[in-house]
Amino acid sequence: MYLFNLDSNNFEKMIENNKMILIGVYEKNCKISDLFKGVLQKLSNMLNNKNVIAIIESEEFNKKFPTNEKQIFPIILIYKNGINIKKMYGFYNYFTLEKEIKYINKLNKK
């Protein structure tokens, strides 16, 4: 599977066109965000085509969702049928994210 790069222009369209999407928001020039993007790349390679994994740089994300609050990156957003169902802050490893996706896919079958 492919790791999609999002920006403020294609963010909404990607959410609307996919039943389930996991989006990683990362900070430019950050070592932890670099590791995080690697985890998401591995995850996208290992999962089936039902699951879409995408990334968006924090500046682009803030264009879409402006805030004056201090933010913690990376951020994981999980959308199901166009609705944000989960928001997770900080670094998560491959196994934790895989477990989240499998759980959501299990809910989709019910």
Backbone hydrogen bonds, N-H to C=O, Kabsch-Sander energy under -0.5 kcal/mol:
donor,donor_aa,acceptor,acceptor_aa,energy
4,F,2,Y,-0.8
4,F,53,I,-2.1
6,L,4,F,-0.6
6,L,55,I,-3.5
11,F,7,D,-1.2
14,M,10,N,-2.0
15,I,11,F,-1.8
16,E,12,E,-2.6
17,N,13,K,-1.9
18,N,15,I,-0.9
21,I,79,Y,-2.4
22,L,52,V,-2.7
23,I,21,I,-0.5
23,I,77,L,-3.3
24,G,54,A,-2.9
25,V,23,I,-0.6
25,V,75,I,-3.4
26,Y,24,G,-0.6
26,Y,56,I,-1.9
30,C,27,E,-0.8
34,D,30,C,-2.0
35,L,31,K,-2.1
36,F,32,I,-2.6
37,K,33,S,-2.6
38,G,34,D,-1.6
39,V,35,L,-2.1
40,L,36,F,-2.4
41,Q,37,K,-2.2
42,K,38,G,-2.4
43,L,39,V,-2.6
44,S,40,L,-2.6
45,N,41,Q,-1.8
46,M,42,K,-1.5
47,L,43,L,-1.6
51,N,48,N,-1.4
52,V,20,M,-1.3
52,V,50,K,-0.5
53,I,2,Y,-0.6
53,I,51,N,-0.5
54,A,22,L,-2.6
55,I,4,F,-2.9
56,I,24,G,-2.3
57,E,6,L,-0.5
58,S,26,Y,-2.7
60,E,57,E,-0.5
61,F,57,E,-2.3
62,N,58,S,-2.5
63,K,59,E,-1.1
64,K,60,E,-1.3
65,F,61,F,-2.6
75,I,25,V,-2.1
76,I,88,M,-3.1
77,L,23,I,-2.9
77,L,75,I,-0.5
78,I,86,K,-2.5
79,Y,21,I,-2.9
79,Y,77,L,-0.5
80,K,83,I,-2.6
81,N,19,K,-3.3
83,I,80,K,-1.8
85,I,78,I,-2.7
85,I,83,I,-0.7
86,K,78,I,-1.3
88,M,76,I,-2.7
90,G,74,P,-3.1
97,L,93,N,-2.0
98,E,94,Y,-2.7
99,K,95,F,-2.1
100,E,96,T,-2.0
101,I,97,L,-2.3
102,K,98,E,-2.5
103,Y,99,K,-2.2
104,I,100,E,-2.3
105,N,101,I,-2.7
106,K,102,K,-2.0
107,L,103,Y,-1.9
108,N,104,I,-1.8
109,K,105,N,-1.1
110,K,106,K,-0.6
110,K,107,L,-0.9
